[in-house]
Amino acid sequence: MKKIVLISSFCDNQEKLDLLYDNIKTVKELGLDTLVFTPFSLPENINQLSDYVIISKENPVFDWPKKAYYQWSAITVGNLKINMSRTYPDYGYAGLVQIKRMADLALSMDYDLFFPMIYDIDITDYIKSILLDNKKNSFFKSRRGDLVWDVGLHLISLDREHLTQFKNLITEASYLTELSGDAFSWTYKALPFIPGVIEDNEPIDDLIFYYDNFDFFNYSLSSQYKLFIHKTHYDNIKLLFYNFEDIKTFKVVSDTFEEEFTLKCWDFIELPFNDCSVLKIYHNNEEIDYTKHIKSIGQNILETNTI
């Protein structure tokens, strides 16, 4: 049977490029062809190693209010309860679209089995056995650290019929119905329509996870303090400063505002506007421009209550 591995990628640094190269090399050593989807131009050594490369700027990342992930945190400081919540972009549909575009091309050629795979999985002996097998409608558990999903997109094994069914299900409208979940939960709910089988074996790991040990609430670009930014588009921006000792002085400058504040840890300031085109913070001879952060925020909420 003629086989091809469809490799989704978003390699914007050398570590990711090295892993992509190594995994393509491993797949090629098993005798399978490879097709890579990339939003970026790839180094020539990767282009030469892979059988096919799709370079496309298509990258449909969703954000609030259309669709976004959500994180929250609640802490108590003295007699003050502080709640922070934020949204951040949903990359799930972008990953599914990569599979759809690669499937369109691969199905136009004379392959029998197709293996959608993300670029950074840990190709163990178990993974090699899947690639050498002839499973026609198999989905596998995915794992990141201590989290295990019943089905994921780390690796899939499909024949022509089942890949066609799968890629036809991938639409923006269908993905947006999964408002409380991500691409993994969307895939789980899509299985009966393919139909797909979840293999009861060990989960498949990926090696790079952007949000591993990521502080979702700290927007600070300084090592001297941490900063959470409240922005909802309907009330005023608030800046919560924390993770420092004693008392610090901060000067906040926007396109229409400039003022200096003396704060202790966990104090916040409320600015007299709900949006701005420029925001800079000066502290201890350090000037930091937070304009990019302000523009990228979807829905961040700070709530404080005395207990």
N, C-alpha and C positions, 0 to 999 in steps of 0.2 A: 504494500500500500504506500502511496506517495503522501508524505506528511510535510506540514509547514507549521512553524511556531510564529504566532502573531504577537509581537512584543510591543506593548504600550510603554512609552517613556516620557519623562519630563526631566531631562538631564541638563541642569543649569549650573553645574559645577564639576570639577575634575573627579571628585570621589564618585559621583553618579556615573560619569562617563566611563571610568575604569571598570565599574561593576557591570555596566551594560556590555562593554567589550568582552569581559571575562565570561559572561553568561551566553553571549552569542557564540563565542569560541567553544564553550562546553556543548551547546546544542549542535553546532556543526560537527564536532567530534563524534556525536551520536549518529550522524548521517542524515540529519533533518535540515530542511531549508528554513530560512528565517526572513521575516518581513518586519521591519521596525517602523513605527509611527513616531515622529518627533516634531514638536513645534519649533525646534531650533536646528540650524545647520550643524551637522555632526563632523567630527574629525575624519580625515580621509581613511585612517586605518579601520574605522568602524564601517564606513561606506563600502570599503573594499571587502570587508569580512562578511557582511550581510548580503543575502541574495537580492533583497528589495528594500528600499527605504522610501517612505512617504514623508515629505517635508510639508507641513501645513501649519499655518498660523491659526487655524480654527481651534479655539480653546474655550468652549462655553462654560465658564465658571459662574455660578450663581452666587448672589449675595442678597442680604436683606434689602427690601422686603419680599423679593421674589422667592428666594429659598436660601436658608443659611443654617449653619450649625450654631449651637447655643451652649454656653458654659456659665456657671454661676458659682459664687463663693460667699460664705457667711462666716464672719469672724466677730469676736467680741473684744473690745479694747476698753478696759475699765468698766464703766457703766454704759458704754455705747456699743450698740450692735450695728455692724457695717455689712451691708449686702452689696456685692458687685456682680453684675451679669453683663454678658456681651455676646454679640453674634460674630461669626467669622465665615469666610467664603466656603461654599459647598463645591468641592471639586469632583463629586461623584459622577455627574452627568458628562463632564469632560472626559473622564476615563472610559465611560460607556461609548461615547461617540468615537473614540479612538478605535475601539473594537469594531464598531459598525463600519467605519471607513476601511479598515484593513480587511474585514470580511467581504466587502464589496469587491475589492481587488482580488483577493485570494480565491473567491468563488468563481471568478471569471477565468481561472486557470484550471489545470487538470489535477488538482489535489484531491485526495480522498479523506484525509483526517486533518483537523485544524486544532491548534493548541493556543488559544488566547492566554497571554502570560504577561505579568508586569515585569519590568526590566530588572528589579532588584530582589527577586526571590532567591532563597538559599537553595541551590540545586544540589540536593542530597541524592544518595543512592535511590531513595524512594521516589523522588521526582524523576530521576532518570528512568526508573521502571515504568512510570506513567507515560513518559514520552515514547518509550519503546513498545508500549501496549497498544491495543486497538479499541479503546473504549469510545463508543460513539455518542454518548450523551451524559458524560460524567462531570459533576461539579464537586469541589473539594472544600473542606473546612479551611479557614484562614486564621492565622494567629499573629498578634503583635504583642510581645511581652507576655503578660498574664491574661490578656483578653483573647478569647477564642470565639469565632463566628461560625455558625452552622454551615454557612456557605459564603464564599467570597469570590473575588476576581483575581486572586493571585495566580491561579492556573485552572483552565477548563479544557476538557477533551471532547470534541464534537465531530461528527461526520457532516457531510454536506447538508443533509436534510435538517439536522438539528441546529447547525450554525445559521442556516437561512431563517429558521423560526426565531432563533434568539435575536439576531440582528434586526429583524423586522419589528420586534417588540420594543426596540430602543427608539423612543421618541421623546421629545421634550414634554409633551402633554402627559404621557404615561409616567415620566419621572416626577413631574410636579404633583402627581396625586400622592406620592410618598412623602407627605409634608413632615412627618415626625421621624423619618428615618433617612438612611443614606443609600449609597449604591449597593451595599451588601443586602440591606433589607429589601430593596427593590428587586434584586436578583432572586432572593428567596421567594418572593411572591410571584415572580415570573416563571418559576420552574414548572408548575403544572401545565403551562401553555406551550412549553417547548416540545415534549416534556423532558425534564432533566432528572437525573438521579444523583443524590448526595452520597458520595462514597464514604463508608464508615472506616476511615483510616486516620492516621496521624495528621494534625493540621499542618498547613504549609506556611512557612515563615517568610517574611520579607526582611531585608537587612537595613533598610533606611526608612525611617519614619520621621517626617518633618516635625510633628508635634510631640515627639518623645522628650520628656522632661521640659516641656515648653511652659513658660509662665504666661498664661492666657490674659492676665490682667495688667501686667506691667508694660507700659508703653515707653518707659524711660529709655533714652539713649545715653544716659549718664551712669557712671558707676557710683555716684555719690548719693543717689536717692532712687526710689521707685515712684512710678506715676500711673494712676488710673485716670482715664478721661471719660467723663460722663457726657454723652451726646445723644440726643433723641430726636432732634430736628423740631421738636415742639416746645421745649423749655430750654433754659440757659445752660451753656456748657459749664461743667464743674471739673476742677482739677484736684485730685486727691493725692497728697504726697506722703510717702511712708518709707520705711526701712532706712532710717537715719537716726542719729542721736542728737541730743541737745536741741538747740533752736537754730533754724536756718532762714536765710533771707533769699527770696526769689523775686525776680522782676519778670512780669508777664507783659509781652508786647504783641499786639495784633495790628491789623491795618487801621483800626479806629480807636485803639485803647493802649494805654501804657500805665502800669502801676506796680509798686513794690509791696511785697507781703512778707511779714515775719511769722513763721509757722513752726509748730512742733510736729513730731511724727503723728501721722493719721489726721492732721488737719486738712480741710479742703477749702477751696475758694470757689465762689460762683461768679462767673464772668457776666457782664451785662449784655450778652447776645447769645443766640442759639446756633450761630454758624459764623465762620470767618474765612477769609482767603489766605491769611497768614497768621501763624502762631509761633512765637519764639519765647523761650524761657532762658533767663540769665541767672546763673548762680555761681558764686565763687570763681569769678573770672572765666566762666565757661558759658558759651553761647550755643544753644541747641535749637535747631529749627524743627518744629513738630507739625509743620504744615501738611506734609505727606500723610502723617497719621490721621490728622483731623479729617482730611478728605476721604480717607479709606474706611472710616468708621461707619458701620451700618446702624446698629442700635445698641448703645451701651447705657446701662442704668446704674446709678449709685443711689442707695437708700440708706439713711442713718436713723436710728431710733434709740432713745434713752430707755434703759431698762432698770 
